[in-house]
Amino acid sequence: MSFYLSQICGGLRHIKPGGQLFTKSNIFNNSRISAVILRYLHSAEDTPPTKTVRDVIQSLTDKVGAAKSFSQTVDRTALLELLPTSQKELPSRSMKDSWDSAIIPLGSEIRLREKYMTFLGGVRVGRLLEDLDVFAVWLCYKHIMNPKQKADLPSPYSIVTALVDRIDFSQDMTLRPDKDIRLSGHVSWAGRSSMETVISVEQVNEGEWQQVTRAVFVMVARDPLNQGSAIINPLVPDSEEEKELYQAGETNKLHRLRVKEESLFRVPPNETEKTLIHELFMSMANAKELSFTSKHRPPNSVWLEDTRLKNLIICHPEHRNRFKKVFGGFIMRQAFELAWACAFTFSKQRPRILHIDDIMFRRPVEIGSLLYLNSQVVYSKDNHVQISTKASVMDPATDSIHLTNIFHFTYQVEKPVPLAIPRMYHEAMLYLDGRRHYQVVQGIKKFYGQGEVPADSPL
């Protein structure tokens, strides 16, 4: 979704003294972005950071006054008095105010390395997603400066993840489990209660820190009881470059609204998509018997319904965040690893993640919930596999299921994969939705729902 932000932030970066990052030509070949610009991530020091992600987690725990154990109860009601009632009460902030970096010390901590290593010798992206989620929350707390805050009291803000907008992975560099990983970033846009953060993931290669991926998170500030929104500091860009970044955040916000308006739940498929689905179903029909029933499957194809993988997780206290809800990063890790397995069983090849797009957090998951994960292939083309994974909370007493998260993953394998084809109308809508997401992350389209011919555009 963050196509415009990709033009500003994408690319292989080599660290220069003073925290300056020079963006070379974009390494995400399929995103078709050719912008070559300078981008500055503000840094107070030239020396590498000594803070680790573990330190960030401890700092967050201290800042919010989180309970030390699940059985401990912390009453945050009194903190409501510390919240501002208007943005006028809060000083403006700049991007450099929230800038920070932290290390995942895989190079020096062998026991930690085992936790992050895959059975194939790579780095578990699911673990990285957990750290990115925590780090995005930390950057938001750094952005907030509340004059009402008292030194002896925890922060009245509860920062929650609303959306993972886009994560693109380099095809030229793979994360190694025996070298440190550095996370760095800052808040790039802020509204009344929501913030967008941009995080770079880097690892040393031939003596230089090089970017492997970058992530865009949208976070929301809530009150101390997590019952309503909370007002945050406005963000004022300091330079022309920051103005571009801020404008990209505004564009992304409008883009997200447009995606919602153009959803297949609201508007029918465009003319190109209608023709595509019609031709697809006619290729499976029996013209000789005048039957439209989809019984004939084209060669080298698989029914969408046959690609599903499911999992059920009991959410225990060890999976909680600082506010006694299930940690969003944990849900992302479980969804990613199920999607990876789904792509593996479908393609019969080792998949490599290219893009993570548009992860929605619709509602919190309570400790004790039965978390139901359903992953399936929704679109495939050449050597690419588009996976959609849904996370829901299941109530065994009533058999009801409530959607909590939706994930979109794009994987690549070495050899061409079978065509994943729909058999029924609701699967056709999944197919078209997956096709739209695939075209956006591949740079074929600039935005979700964009037409392919003039007839696709509304009059």
Buried (B, 14 or more C-beta within 10 A) or exposed (E): BBBBBBBBBBBBBBBEEEBBBBBEEBBBBBBEBEEEEEBBBBBEEEEEBEBBBBBBBEBBBEBBBBBEEEEEEBEBEEBBEBBBEEBEEBEEBBBBBBBBBBBBBBBEBEEBBEEBBBEEEBBBBBBBBBBBBBBBBBBBBBBBBBEEBEEEBBBBBBBBBBBBBBBBBBEEBBBBBEBBBBBBBBBBBBBEBBBBBBBBBBBBBEEEBBBBBBBBBBBBBBBBBBEEEBBBBBBBBEEEBBEBBBBBBEBBBEBBEBBEEBEBEEEEBBBBBEEBBEEBBEEBBEEEEEEEEBEEBEEEBBBBEEBEBEBEBEBEEEBBBBBBBBBBBBBBBBBBBBBBBBBBEBBEBEBBBBBBBBBBBEEBBEBEBBBBBBBBBBBBBEBBBBBBBBBBBBEEEEEEBEEBBBBBBBBBBEEBBBBBBBBEEEBBBBBBBBBBBBBBBBBBBEBBBBBBEEEBEEE
